[in-house]
Amino acid sequence: MTRHEVDVVVVGGGGMGSAAVWRLAGRGADVVLLERFEAGHVRGASHGASRIFRVSYIEPAYIRLAREAEGLWRELEADSGVSLLTLTGGVNHGRTTDLGLLAEAVEAAGTPGEWLAPEEAAERWPGLRYDGKVFFHPASGRLHADGALSALQAQAVRLGAVVRHETPVTSIVVRGDDAVEVVAGEDVYHAKRVVVAAGAWAEKLLGGLVPLPPLRITQEQPAYFTPLRDDVAWPSFVHHLDRETLEATGFLSGVYGLGTPGEGVKAGFHGTGPVVDPDARDFQPEPAQLRILREYARTWLPGVDADAFTPISCTYTTTPTSDFVLDRVGPIVVAAGFSGHGFKFVPAVGRILADLALTGERPDARFALNRPPD
């Protein structure tokens, strides 16, 4: 075996791991990123052409994190010369009190949106049909996920990091408060810290090492629908469906979506896919869920052809509260449970993980392994 001495090993080359290695390298750490699969793989949760960016959350901790992330996305764009974040504005609509709480939260945070009449919204974005109240927030848009991963890793290498793909980690052994051993094939890495951002594989790597909350791994099944017109603008959107509507229609959850140039209009239910083992996925859409999603598109997305679509397959790793885990136990830094809404925060999470690894500074208590109950 070949022995390597480094400051930090990052395990997992998705969005969170890639952002961590970028921030760590930028702060002068001797850091290596180990990714199990090839560059550009589609087995996890960070691939594809688009993700929603928004600061419109009810919880102040997420609003703060999103605002930090926006600045860091712009920093990454400036450093890499790659366009990653396009602000299109975002629409939330539905018959739920959550919209009022959302509007109050973003106004309190100094980033107010505006209420629109459904008729006004339909005039601005005719591809959507609107349900109940409509809340528009301008600081929302679209991230290019594949481009983000490439830019993060390229900038990390420029800053001195080592990035290794097709390098599965087989064991992590704690040797002390400031000593950890990471084995990957014939290579053994001795480090002060290891950052584990392994997505759906978190439990397989960390089980027995840290007290993870229950993590539910699902194979999610959004789709790209073909727009009927190319000259129609699309905001990012979230349709909040109340229990009565869900029961009456058979829809599975609220729906999110956004226009994705070159792909179509992405739409999907949130966290409703079948539970899977990440090493035994079939990548095939569940027929009943796909049929229901197409029925949703036929009813609520008049700007698309519900019969012209391309299914997408990705994983969610969801905690019981849908909050992230960002914490440290001894030399192990944990990034897990991003619950289908984490990608927008990627560069800010990278900063938090670098803090945890280098100084031990912890983020908001809601992200702790032993977070207090609500």
Disulfide bonds with the S-S distance in Angstrom:
none
